[in-house]
Amino acid sequence: MYLIPYIITKLTMYRMNSKNTLSITEARKRIFEIADKVQAAKTVFFLTQNGKAKAVMMSVDEFDSWAETLDIMSDPELMKEIREAEDDIKNKRWHKFTTWEKMEKSLGWDKLSNPQKKNVSSGSQKLGQKRAKKGK
């Protein structure tokens, strides 16, 4: 539901056009400039040889994002869980979701005296409590 439109959007952002397509020869001359430009979000360069796309240059962060997306999509069990969760959200079945307090307790975090744990926004905790009450 939500993941598929995300992937389609991601793919359509990376169309070859005259602004982001260079021959490998030209890219070699401008490699440092291109390396800097791909650091901007959603920026890729297509490198061509004899007029045909041969390689893509993107930032490491963008590559990691794609790799993670492909890893998730290749896991049938995880994709099934994602589709079920999306369906639960769409149909407002909040009772299936846990509250922050229950999550803390199940992980044993409620017994920790970690000062960072206390920095969790009270707004986020209250929202989780409201949703839990609505689902009951």
C-alpha positions in Angstrom: 0.0 0.0 0.0 2.5 2.6 1.2 5.7 0.9 0.2 4.9 0.4 -3.5 4.0 4.1 -4.2 7.2 5.0 -2.4 9.3 2.8 -4.7 7.5 4.0 -7.8 8.2 7.6 -6.7 11.8 6.8 -6.0 12.2 5.2 -9.5 10.6 8.2 -11.4 12.9 10.6 -9.7 15.8 9.0 -11.5 15.1 9.4 -15.1 17.8 10.0 -17.6 17.8 13.5 -19.0 20.3 15.9 -20.6 21.1 17.4 -17.2 22.2 14.2 -15.5 23.7 12.2 -18.4 27.3 12.4 -19.3 29.7 10.3 -21.4 32.2 8.4 -19.3 34.9 10.5 -21.0 33.3 13.7 -19.8 32.6 12.2 -16.4 36.3 11.4 -16.0 37.2 15.0 -16.6 34.6 16.2 -14.1 34.7 13.4 -11.5 35.3 15.6 -8.4 32.5 18.0 -9.4 30.1 15.1 -10.0 31.1 13.5 -6.7 30.2 16.7 -5.0 26.9 17.1 -6.9 25.6 13.6 -6.1 25.8 14.5 -2.4 22.5 16.5 -2.8 19.4 14.4 -2.1 18.0 12.5 -5.0 20.8 13.4 -7.4 22.3 10.8 -9.7 24.3 10.9 -12.9 24.0 8.4 -15.7 27.3 7.6 -17.4 27.2 6.5 -21.1 29.5 4.8 -23.5 28.7 5.1 -27.2 25.4 6.8 -26.3 24.1 3.9 -24.1 23.8 4.0 -20.3 26.6 2.1 -18.8 26.8 3.1 -15.1 25.1 5.3 -12.5 26.9 7.5 -10.0 25.1 8.3 -6.7 26.1 9.1 -3.1 26.9 6.4 -0.7 23.8 7.4 1.4 21.6 7.0 -1.6 23.1 3.7 -2.5 22.6 2.4 1.1 19.0 3.5 0.9 18.5 1.5 -2.3 20.3 -1.5 -0.9 18.1 -1.4 2.2 14.9 -1.1 0.2 15.9 -4.1 -2.0 16.8 -6.1 1.1 13.4 -5.5 2.7 11.6 -6.2 -0.6 13.4 -9.5 -1.1 12.2 -10.8 2.3 8.7 -12.3 1.7 7.9 -12.6 5.4 8.8 -9.0 6.2 6.9 -7.8 3.1 3.8 -9.8 4.4 4.2 -8.1 7.8 4.5 -4.6 6.2 1.4 -5.2 4.1 -0.6 -6.4 7.1 0.6 -3.4 9.2 -0.4 -1.0 6.3 -3.8 -2.7 6.2 -4.2 -2.3 9.9 -3.3 1.4 9.7 -5.7 1.9 6.8 -8.5 0.3 8.7 -7.7 2.0 12.0 -7.0 -1.2 13.9 -4.8 0.6 16.5 -5.4 -2.1 19.1 -2.9 -4.3 17.3 -0.1 -1.8 18.0 1.7 -1.6 21.3 2.2 1.5 23.4 5.7 2.9 24.2 5.3 1.8 27.9 4.5 -1.8 26.9 7.5 -1.8 24.5 9.8 -0.5 27.2 8.6 -3.1 29.6 9.0 -6.0 27.1 12.6 -4.9 26.4 13.4 -4.4 30.1 14.0 -0.7 29.5 11.6 0.3 32.3 14.1 -0.9 34.8 17.0 1.1 33.4 18.1 4.3 34.9 19.4 5.6 31.6 19.0 9.4 31.4 18.6 9.2 27.6 15.5 7.1 28.0 13.8 9.9 29.9 14.4 12.2 26.9 11.7 10.6 24.9 9.1 13.2 24.0 6.2 13.2 26.3 4.1 14.2 23.3 5.0 10.9 21.5 4.1 8.9 24.7 0.8 10.7 25.0 0.0 10.1 21.4 0.7 6.4 21.8 -1.5 6.3 24.9 -4.4 8.1 23.1 -4.2 5.7 20.2 -4.1 2.7 22.6 -7.3 4.0 24.4 -9.1 4.5 21.1 -8.4 1.0 20.0 -9.8 -0.5 23.1 
